[in-house]
Amino acid sequence: MLENVPATPLGDMFREHIRLLLAKDIEGLLDQYSPTAILISSIEKVPKIFRGREELRQHFQGILAIEDLVDHVGFWGEFNGAETGHADGLTGLMITEGIEMTVGGQKMGMRFADSWVLRNGLIEIHFAGMVQFPDGSLS
């Protein structure tokens, strides 16, 4: 379940991103990223950087254990570069989320922040930041 996502092109892309996560469709997720994409993650309490589709594929293996995902988007901010005079096809998204899910039979909740920088409709940079970990600790 996904809440508070606007009816915009980036909103549609984010809904599709979550749908692909739930479907455990790693190849479909990778199709949303440029071949040279960089994902910076704090999910494991230490910064991890994934470069290119092969490393992203490795990162996305973690979704295979996710069940019953509920994503409450609390903040949504986006920009369309064409509307702000950027002729280079840049768009961007920043959101915060409260996430509930089951992993390995264990229910957990966390707070998350996602930011995307896209070029020509593909994610070029993805900041995947844990704000509050399932154990309640803050990043």
Secondary structure, 3 states (H helix, E strand, C coil): CEECCCCCHHHHHHHHHHHHHHHCCHHHHHCCEEEEEEEEECCCCCCEEEEHHHHHHHHHHHHHHEEEEEEEEEEEEEEEHHHHCCCCCEEEEEEEEEEEEEECCEEEEEEEEEEEEEECCEEEEEEEEEEECCCCCEC
